[in-house]
Amino acid sequence: MNPQHYASSGYARLSSAIDAGAAHAAARWIVDNRTRVEVPHTLDALDRRNQLPIKLRRLWDCDPDFWSGFVMRSGVLEVASRWLGEEFLLIRSAAFIKYPGSRATVGWHCDEHLWGYECEAGLTVWIPLTRVPPQSGCLQFIPGSHLRPPGRLYWDIRHPYHKVMDVTGFEPPVSVPVEVGDCIVMDKRTVHASGPNQSGAERIGLVFAFARCAPERLTESAVGITRGGCFHAVPAGGSSESEHGVERH
């Protein structure tokens, strides 16, 4: 990956940066657990008629043993450390499902606006758990959008999960297809979207958002991470405490 491309464009596709075996194990976890009542989700995860993306939220909280193992063995930790250094927070862990033939799309937005608080630095690692070619609704980015003022935010009934951004006058978007084993890393300010899944295969994407910020700014609990692989719970607006009374290594 060319660091200058990330700095100028606000995103980068990292080829073969994620262990494929770990990605397949994560896909199995999503498939096996998507109907669990304790997994927060936006829609009926088995209703293939859904015309909105199905989002499974707070995956780490649902199974910290599995997801801490995934972060350690998959390569995600190394990707985040490359930009954020030795210590940072995992502030979001989620999966998006688009069934074959779904018209579900995600409107233009940047992740910083969804987090709801200021961070010293932040990025999202987007990991395909299935192949995501253009016809599956791959991510689209507006190069350089992280370096300019954001567009006007407004509500659109087609994208009810969050406000979308008016990108009139921005650079033309670029589509970024990915294979299992790849990942996409994007700056918290980079404007992106995704299209419908017009393929005959299920599309699953995994999202981990990482940041450096003061714990008192957090509006939701997070996971403190060191590059060496120690994990500890950080409550919203509070100080760090170990998960279940012990640090995870």
CORSULGI-V55621 format. One record per backbone hydrogen bond with DSSP energy under -0.5 kcal/mol. NH is the residue of the N-H (numbers start at 0). CO is the residue of the C=O. E is the energy in kcal/mol with one decimal. If there is no record, write none. Layout:
nh	co	e
NH	CO	E
NH	CO	E
//
This chain:
nh	co	e
2	0	-0.7
4	1	-1.0
5	1	-1.5
6	2	-2.3
7	3	-2.2
8	4	-3.1
9	5	-2.3
11	184	-2.0
13	11	-0.6
13	182	-3.2
14	12	-0.7
16	13	-1.0
16	180	-0.5
17	180	-3.1
18	73	-2.7
22	18	-2.1
23	19	-2.5
24	20	-2.0
25	21	-2.2
26	22	-2.2
27	23	-2.1
28	24	-2.0
29	25	-2.4
30	26	-2.5
31	27	-2.7
32	28	-2.0
33	29	-1.2
35	32	-1.5
38	35	-1.6
39	37	-0.8
41	54	-1.5
46	43	-1.4
47	45	-1.1
49	46	-1.7
53	96	-2.2
54	52	-0.6
55	53	-0.5
55	94	-2.7
56	39	-3.3
56	54	-0.5
58	92	-2.1
61	57	-1.1
61	58	-0.6
62	58	-1.3
62	59	-0.6
66	62	-2.3
67	63	-2.3
68	64	-1.6
69	65	-2.2
70	66	-2.4
71	67	-1.9
72	68	-2.4
73	69	-2.2
74	70	-0.7
76	70	-1.3
78	74	-1.9
79	75	-2.5
80	76	-2.4
81	77	-1.5
82	78	-0.6
82	79	-1.1
83	79	-2.5
84	80	-1.9
87	224	-2.2
88	210	-3.1
89	222	-2.9
90	88	-0.7
90	208	-2.6
91	208	-1.3
93	206	-2.3
94	55	-2.1
95	204	-2.7
96	53	-2.5
97	202	-2.5
100	196	-0.9
100	198	-1.0
101	98	-2.1
105	193	-2.2
108	191	-1.7
111	187	-2.8
112	109	-1.0
113	109	-0.5
113	110	-1.1
114	110	-1.5
115	111	-1.0
119	211	-2.0
120	211	-1.4
122	209	-2.5
123	185	-2.4
124	207	-3.3
125	123	-0.6
125	183	-3.4
126	124	-0.6
126	205	-3.3
127	125	-0.5
128	203	-2.5
129	203	-0.8
131	177	-2.6
135	132	-1.8
136	133	-1.6
137	133	-0.6
138	175	-0.6
139	192	-2.8
140	173	-2.6
141	190	-2.0
142	140	-0.7
142	171	-0.5
143	8	-1.4
144	141	-2.0
146	143	-1.7
147	144	-0.9
153	163	-2.3
158	155	-2.5
161	158	-0.9
163	153	-2.8
164	107	-2.4
165	151	-2.9
166	164	-0.7
169	166	-2.2
173	140	-2.9
175	138	-2.7
177	131	-1.8
180	127	-0.5
180	181	-0.6
181	178	-2.3
182	13	-1.5
183	125	-2.6
184	11	-2.4
185	123	-2.3
186	9	-2.6
187	121	-1.8
189	186	-1.6
191	108	-2.6
192	139	-1.9
193	105	-2.0
194	137	-0.9
196	101	-1.2
197	134	-2.8
197	195	-1.1
202	97	-2.5
203	201	-0.5
204	95	-2.3
205	126	-3.0
206	93	-3.3
207	124	-2.3
208	91	-2.0
209	122	-2.9
210	88	-2.2
211	120	-2.8
212	210	-0.5
216	213	-2.1
217	214	-1.5
221	233	-3.0
222	89	-2.0
223	231	-3.6
224	87	-3.0
225	229	-1.7
226	85	-2.5
228	225	-2.3
230	247	-2.6
231	223	-1.9
232	240	-0.8
233	221	-2.7
234	238	-0.8
236	214	-1.0
237	234	-2.0
240	232	-3.1
244	241	-1.4
245	242	-2.4
247	230	-2.1
//
